[in-house]
Amino acid sequence: MVQWSQSNDCCTWSGVDCDEAGRVIGLDLSEESISAGIDNSSSLFSLKYLQSLNLAYNSFNGSQIPSGLGNLTNLTYLNVSNAGFAGQIPIQVSGMTRLVTLDLSSLHRFGGPLKLENPNLSGLLQNLAELRALYLDGVNISAPGIEWCQALSSLVPKLRVLSLSSCYLSGPIHPSLAKLQSLSVICLDQNDLSSPVPEFLADFFNLTSLRLSHSGLNGTFPEKILQVHTLETLDLSGNSLLQGSFPDFPKNSSLRTLVLSNTNFSGVLPDSIGNLKNLSRLDLVRCNFSGLIPTSLANLTQLVYLDLSFNEFVGPIPSLHMSKNLTHLDLSCNALPGAISSTDWEHLSNLVYVDLRNNSLNGSIPRSLFSLPMLQQLQLANNKFGGPIPEFSNASYSALSTLDLTAIQRLGNLTRLELSYNNLTVNASSDSSFPSQVSRLRLASCKLRVIPDLKNQSKLSYLDLSDNQIYGEIPNWVWEIGNALVDYSNNNFTSSIPDDIGNSMNFTGFFSLSSNSITGVIPETICRAKNLLVLDLSKNKLSGKMPTCLIKMSEILGVLNLRGNSLSGTLSVTFPGNCGLQTLDLNENQLGGTVPKSLANCRKLEVLDLGNNKIRDTFPCWLKNISSLRVLVLRSNSFYGSITCRENDDSWPMLQIVDIASNNFGGRVRQKCITTWKAMMSDEDEAQSNFKHLHFEFLKLSKMYYQDVVTVTSKSREMELVKILSIFTSIDFSMNNFEGPIPEEIGRLKSIYGLNLSQNAFTGPIPSAIGNLQQLGSLDLSMNHLSGQILTSLANISFLSFLNLSHNDLVGEIPTGTQLQSFLPNSFEGNDGLCGPPLNALDQLLHL
């Protein structure tokens, strides 16, 4: 419009079409940045010969579609899509009886959503019998299946293109839709159809495109639809309840795009998939396919995008050297073994993205992979790659399966490199440089001995050098790189953290120096990292006081792990009212004082580990309303008093690990202390249905997690749980002053694996209900004052692999013919009245 000139004939203006008589018949004003509304008196509506009008992608700022459009009765094409219109679609549109194409889509919603209420869909279409293409994507129609299907089938019988994505439609798709035999394109994405896919869709003889993604589909997908020879595009992604399998594909198939990601399709890929000679996109992410990837994939010469990740494929990767247009290859997260061909890659010069992570691939990384001119992302992590790369090997290290980072310099477009967790030794030196646009670099567990030269990597946002052999001081420039994720854990760094570290962490979300030899104090400037979600400085040699500002940061922080240092001071701090901590681990420090009452503000807390400090306090009953708590460790402090809490009927229903050993707790263990821990009462089937690892998801879009770790004592040995399974449950009350009987209610904890009540003053018999604990693997009741006989019910615990009943007052014969005889005699020693194997007869006489 800015180029229109009054001095020129309007028929010469851009976007204007005229007939031979000089009358305006076409007007294309799309993407002209037109703002405000259009008045119904506008001269636009006097163009009575106008046949085509396009106002798409403008900014009408939420104004209504003008009713004056009804004056343009000769229109055959009307497009006002994504133009910023909002509100009710006017009834006047239904009077444009010559319309062949109508596009009122509002997916971008610059001005708010459009809706069809009065008129509804039937009212809009009542006079539009000539309509061939209808686009109402994003318009709020809110109609059940029988209503919208019957409206379409009875009012627009010539319809070929139907696009109603995100229209708040519900299902099921009614059989009346089958009357529209001319339908070629059907797009019903992102509705709530909540029904199976009807088989009659296979009867549309002109069907070229079927898009039903994210629509709540269920049942079994009809195989006949996949065999429709005219079908070019099929997208069923995001329907996790939709099952199906592949048929034999016909040789005359027209399929170009096949997207089934995040569905429940399963089975094997048939060899006939090689018949899809026109296929350019195959996306089967997160399905349940298994078996071999067929070699017939080599026939798909038009393939541009191939993603088979997150399935259960096995066997060799087939040759793809004929797919010369391939730009995206993702076979990650399967069970693919063996070596990858060294010859295929040189034919795939258009590759931009290669992801082979999380398989069992081995052998050498082909040198041709490092010569792909367009490659931007290369992800090979979590495999078993080793072996030298011939072109980059030399006599000094070729036998060590070494990759020299100078090889990466050839990949001039590289933005992402992941080689973590293979059998590689990655060789870095002071002249090992990377392309300047690299944004993600992951070299974890690559046997690195020095830090690669990354000084000039201004775009680097993800840097993972964890689990290597880098030692010595960290160069100053290292602290200034990396934004979203920085992981230097499990190395041999000896530096201190710079005082101004916070100035370089404006965008850092994850920061870990865990398991190094970092010395000095934690600088207060670290609290300037306003986007920090995970801070892990555990297992270092840090000293001094914990900065109180870290506690104030818990509004943002999800994980604060400072365990295994020498931090001093008290915990007399105030947690904010909107505390977001999910994990707080301060174990193995020298912290004193009491547990702050304000910790109860952390209502999302799952892991609380204050063990091995100098805290003196009573049992923290004030935390009882944190219903998400799963791990509570107070071990080896100076806690005292009873563990009974008032009004604790619903306390900690998710609790699965309790360790309060080596304190001064005392009194009786009341039954209500135990019966509120519902997670320990689930049976095996329930526990398996809730199976997961405790973790903190810190970058949801990237599916990145911080894995929680806790140390428990089981079978008299400390054991570090690197992945805390939700099905692992244990109780450790040992080395306290508890007295009285062991409550019978302990037998209700059906899923418990470890139970340690040793070195207390419990009296009375061993509860018979312990025999109900069929998942129990470790039981330690030693060094108490338990009396009576060992019941046969104890011998019926089939998973029990550790037992210690020593140094009590038990009497009678140890039940015979059971697995109790498989334990060593020291499991029963110190009970003067106890007899029978496995106790030695001579030892028994000596105690008479």
C-alpha positions, 0 to 999 in steps of 0.5 A: 500500500505504501507504494500506491500512487494516486497518479497511477491507475489503481489497476497497476498497484501492487495487490490489485487485480482488474478485469478487462473493463478496468473493474477491481476484481481482486485485492490482496492486502495481506501482511501490510501491517494494517492496524485499527478496524475497518468501518462498515462504511468503508469504500472497500465494501462498494467494490461490488465486482470484487471476487477475491479479498485477502486481509490476512496477517494484519493487526486489526487489534481485536476489532470485529470482522466488519459486517460490511463484507456482506455487501461483497456478494460476488466474492468467491475467495475471502481470507481474513486469517490471523489478521487480529479480528476477534469476537463473533463472526458476523451473520453477513458472511453467510450471505456470500453465496458464491464463496468457494474458499473461506479462511477465517483462521485465528491461530495467531490470535493477535487480537483474541479468538474468534467464535461461532455462537450466534450464528453457530456453524450451521448458521454460518454455512447455511447459504454456502453450498458452493464452498470447496475450502473451509479454514476455521482453525482457532475459531471457538466452535464448541460443538459435539461430533454429531452437530459439526459433522451433520452441519458440514455434510448437509450444508457444504456437499462440495467441500474438498478442504476442511481445516478445523484445528483448535476449534474446541470440537468434541467427538466422536467423528460422526458417520454423516461426515462420510457423505463429503466424498470430495474431501481431500484435506482433513485437519482436525488437530488439537481438538478433544475428539476422545474417540477412535478414528473411524474406518470410513475415512479410508473411503475418501477416494481423493484423500491427500492429507489427514491431520489429527494430532493431539486430539485425544484419539484412542482405540486402534487406528484402521490399517486401511487408511495407511493403504489409501494410495492418494494419501500424501500426509498423515499426522497422528502425533500426540495421541498417546492412547492411539494404538496401531501397527503398520500394514504392508504398504502398496507400491503405488503409495503417495505418502510423503509425510508420516508422523506418528510421534507420541502414539502407542503404535507398535510392532515391527517396521515391514520391509514394504516401507521401502515402497514409500518412494515419495516419503520425505518425512518419517517421524516415529518418536516415542512409539513402541516399535521394535525389531530390526530397522529394515534395510529397505529404508535404503530405497527412500531416496526422497527422505529428508527427515528421519526420526525413530528415537525412543523406541526399541529398535535393535540390530544394525543401522541400515545404509542410507547413502541413497537418501542424499537429501537427508538433513535430520537423522535421529535414532537415539534412545533405542537398543542399536548395537554394533559399529556404524558404516564408515562409507555412508556418511560421505554421501549425506552431505546435506545432513544438519542434525545427527543424534545417535545417543543412548544406544549400544553403538561401538567401534570407531566414529567414522572420519567422514562424519567429521567432514559433513559441510552442513552439520550443525548438531552431532550427538553421540553420547551414551554409547560404547564408541572407541577405536581410533579415527584413522585420519586423526590418529597418530602413533602416540595415541591411536591405541588409546581410542583417542579423538583429537578435538582438532577434528571438530574444526572441519565442522564449520556450521556446528552448534551442538556436539555431544560425545559424553559417556562412550569409551573415547579418550578425547584429546584437547590442547591449547589450540583445540578450538571450536566453531564460534557458533557452538552453543551446546558442548557435552564432553562428560566422561571423555577422559579429558585431562585439560579444559578445551580452549573455549575463550571465544565461545560467546554463544556457549550456553550448555557446557558439560565437562563432568566426570573427566580427569581435569586437575589443577586450578580453573583458569579465570576465563572458564568462570565467564563461559556457559549460561543455562548449564555449567557442569564441572563435577567429578574432576580434580579442580583445586581452585577457589570460587572467584568473589565475583562469580555472580557477575557471570551467572545472569542466565545460568540455570544449572551450576555444579562443581560437585566432587572436586577439591574446591577450597575457600568460601562460597561467595555471596555474589553467587546470589546474583544468579537470579535464574539459578534453579540448581546449585550443587557444590557438594563434596568439596573442601568449602569452609566458612559460613553458608551465605544466608542469601542462598536461603532467600534464593529458594524462591527460585532454587529447586535444588541446593546441595552443599553436602560433604563440605566443612561449612559452619554456622547455624541454620537460624535463617528464614525461608521465604513464604514462596520457597520452591526448594525440592531438594535441600541437602546439607549433610556432612558439614558442621552446621549447628543450631536448630531446624528453622520453623520457616522451612515449613514454607518449602511445600514442594520439598521432596528430599531433606538431608541434614544428616551428620551435622551438629544440630540440636533440636527436637523432632521437626513436627512443624514440617508435617504439612509438607505432603511431598516429602519423600526422604528425611535424613536427620542422622548423626546430630543431637536431636532429642525427645519423642518423635510423636507429633500431635495431629499428624494423621496425614503427615508425610504420606509420600515418605519412603526413606526415614533415617534418624539414626545416631541421635538422642531420640527416646520414648515409645514409637507410637503406632500413628508415627508409622501409619501416616506413611502411606507410601510404605504401605503400598503393595508391590503392584501399586509401587511398580505403577508409581515407579520413577526416580526422584529428580528435579526437572530444571529445563522442561523443554529440554527434558533435563533433570537433576538426579537426587542422591542419598546415602542410606545404611543397609546391611550394616554398610553405607550405600549411596543411592545415585538414583532414588527409586520411588519403590525403595523404602527404608526406616533407620531408627538405630542408635537412639534411646527408644523403648517399649514394644515395637508396634505391631503396625509396623507390619502394615509397611508392605513395601519396606525394604530396609528396617533398622531398629538396632541399639535401642531399648525395645522390649517385648517379643518380635511382632508377628506382623513383621512376617507380612513384610514380603519385600523386606530385604534387610532387618536389624533388631540387634542390641535391644531387650527383645524377648520371646521366641523367633516366630516362623512367620519371620522365616517366611520373608522370601527376599530377606538377605540380611538379618541381625537379631543378636544381643537380645533376650530371645529364647527357644529354638530357631525355626528349622527347615527355613532360610534362617539356617542360611544366615551366619551364627553371629546373626543370633549370638548374644541371646543366651536362651536361643538354640538350634542351627545355625548356632554352633552347639559348643557356643550354646554350651558355653552360654549355659 
